[in-house]
Amino acid sequence: MSSRMHTPHTTCPSCHEEVFLDELVGGRCPLCGYSLDEDEGVCGEFDETLERADLGWMIFNYFLFRRFDSLGVNPLQIMQLLSRYEDVCNCNPAAMGRLQFELEVPMNLFDRLRPKKCSRCGRLFVMGGKKVIAGDLSEPVFPTTYICRNC
């Protein structure tokens, strides 16, 4: 069984041939050139991926993902942040870049050994706790804070 069977496809109304949506050339049938963009037979999931297929958006997601990944953030948290950012941009374009976030980052050896001050309760602690980066996506640097295990 081929993985091609699960790929979204439709039948071209002009040449009546089965066309896979990832083979379309500029939204047109590769066999006859008929425009399938306004066709009702096009899969709804494919329309959603067309919006995200913008090259600039893909590059932005790649570099943002790479930046947070280099800090050690969990990839699932990064993808959730990117998804939330996309939702905010789609609903309110004026709020682009102004997404507040708070992500947990693993502590390195130096962070584990030195005394830290909890950003919530103000207590000093050495063992346990977590390191958190928080801020706004429009900022070039994300401040690092520490939270003790009691908070």
N, C-alpha and C positions, 0 to 999 in steps of 0.2 A: 504494500500500500504506500503510495507516494504522499509526501507532505504537501504536494501541490493541490490535493483534494480539499484541504482546509483553507486555501487561499480564497479571499472574496472574489467572486466572478459574476458576470452577467452575460446576457445574450444581446448582441448588437442588433438593434431594430432594423438597420439598413441591410447588412449582409447575412444576418441570422446565424452568425458564428459565435461560439462561446469565447468570451474575452476575459482574461484575468485582469483585475483592476490595477495590479502593479505593472502591467505591460502597456498601459495607456500612454500615448504620446501627446502631452499637452492636453489631456482630457478627451482625446479623440481615439477612435478605434484604430489600431495599427494596421488593420487589413484594408478598410475602405475609407478611413478618414472622417467618419461620422462623429459628431460631437456628442459625447455621452454625459456631459456635465448636467444638462437639464433633464436627463432621462430619469424616470421614476424607478427604474430597475436597479439603479446604483445603490450599493449597500450603504446604510447610514453610518456604519463605523468608519468607512473609508472617507466620508465627508469630514469627519472629525480629524482624521490624520492629515488631510490636506491642509487644514488650518495650521497644524503644528509643523508641517514640513517646510516651513519658511527657513531658509538657510541661516539667516541672522539669528532666529530664535534657537535653532539647533546649536549654533556656535556659542551663544550666550549660555545655554544649558550645560554644554560641555565644559566651558571654562569655570562656571560656578560650581559644577559638580567636582571638577578637579581641584579647585581651591579648597573646598570643604573636606574633600577626601584626603588631601595632603595634611590637613590639621588632625585627621583621625576620626572624623565624625562618621557615625554609622551610615552606610549607603541608603538604607531605608528612610532614615530621617532626612537625608538630603533630597531624595525623590519626593517625599511628602512636602518639604519646603518648596521645591520647584513647582509642584502641582498647586499648592496654595498660592504661590506667586502668580501662576498663570490664571487662576480663578480671579484673583484681585485685579489683574490687568484687564481681563475680559469684562469685568463688571464696572470698573472705574478706571479708565485710562489715565486720569489725572493723578492717581495714586501710584503710578509706576515707580518702582525703586524705593518705596516707603513701607516695605513690609517688615514688621518687627518679628524677630525670631529669638529663640533661646535653644541652643544645642549643647548636648553633653559631649565633652572631649576627653579622651583618656589622658591620665596624668603620666608624665615622664618621670624618670628616677629622681631628678632634682625636685620636682613638684611634690613627690611623695615624702621626701625627707625633710624639707624645710617647713617651718611653722607657717600656717595660713590663717587669715581672718575671714570668718563667715560673712558673706555679704548680706545675709538676712537678719541674723541675730547679733552679729558683732563679736562672737566668741572666738578665741584663738584655739586652733586644733592642729595636731600633727598627723595623726593617723585617720584613715577613712575619709569620708566626704567625696565630693565630686568636683571636677573642673568644668566650668560652663562658659561658653562664649555666647554673648547676647548682643543684640544691636539692631541695626537697620541695614538693609541691603545697599542703600545709597552711600553708606560710610565706607571709606577705604580700609579702615582698621576696625577690628571687632574687639571690644574690651573683654578681658578674661576675668572671671570672678570664681570664687570658691564657695561651696556650700557644705556645711558640716552635716554629718549623718543624722543629727537630731532635728534638723529643719525640714 
